[in-house]
Amino acid sequence: MTENGVDQDRMMCRACGNEERASEGYPCADCGTFLCLLCTFKGVTMCAACQAKQKGTAAKT
């Protein structure tokens, strides 16, 4: 899907903020938002919001 030569299927990674093709990523393990391949290769499985939420609940216990 291109319009004027620009990809229209790009999404922003919710872990690092990079914009990548939607077909080249995985969902967050907790909420399902988009994570790019680079984050996945680095072992990131959750978006920044879910990581912060998990750290907040871990600090309370």
C-alpha positions as CSV (number, residue, x, y, z in Angstrom):
1,M,0.0,0.0,0.0
2,T,1.7,3.1,-1.1
3,E,0.5,6.6,-1.8
4,N,3.0,8.9,-3.5
5,G,5.7,6.4,-2.7
6,V,5.2,6.4,1.1
7,D,4.5,3.3,3.0
8,Q,1.1,3.5,4.8
9,D,1.5,0.4,6.9
10,R,4.0,1.8,9.4
11,M,3.5,1.7,13.2
12,M,5.4,3.2,16.1
13,C,7.1,0.8,18.4
14,R,5.7,1.2,21.9
15,A,9.0,0.2,23.6
16,C,11.6,2.3,21.7
17,G,9.5,4.8,19.6
18,N,11.0,3.7,16.2
19,E,8.6,3.6,13.3
20,E,8.6,0.3,11.5
21,R,6.4,-1.7,9.0
22,A,3.5,-3.2,10.9
23,S,4.3,-6.6,9.4
24,E,7.8,-6.5,10.9
25,G,7.0,-6.7,14.6
26,Y,5.3,-8.5,17.4
27,P,2.6,-7.6,20.0
28,C,3.4,-6.7,23.6
29,A,3.0,-9.8,25.8
30,D,0.7,-7.9,28.2
31,C,-1.5,-5.5,26.2
32,G,-0.8,-6.4,22.5
33,T,0.5,-3.1,21.3
34,F,3.2,-3.1,18.5
35,L,6.9,-3.8,19.3
36,C,9.5,-3.6,16.5
37,L,11.8,-6.4,15.5
38,L,14.9,-4.7,17.0
39,C,13.3,-4.6,20.4
40,T,12.1,-8.2,20.0
41,F,15.7,-9.3,19.1
42,K,16.9,-7.5,22.2
43,G,14.6,-9.5,24.3
44,V,12.0,-6.8,25.0
45,T,8.6,-8.5,25.3
46,M,6.5,-5.6,26.8
47,C,5.8,-2.0,25.8
48,A,7.1,0.9,27.9
49,A,3.8,1.4,29.6
50,C,3.5,-2.3,30.6
51,Q,7.1,-2.4,31.8
52,A,6.5,0.7,34.0
53,K,3.3,-0.9,35.3
54,Q,5.1,-4.1,36.1
55,K,7.9,-2.3,37.9
56,G,5.4,-0.3,39.9
57,T,3.6,-3.5,41.1
58,A,6.9,-5.2,41.8
59,A,8.0,-2.2,44.0
60,K,4.8,-2.6,46.1
61,T,5.5,-6.2,47.0
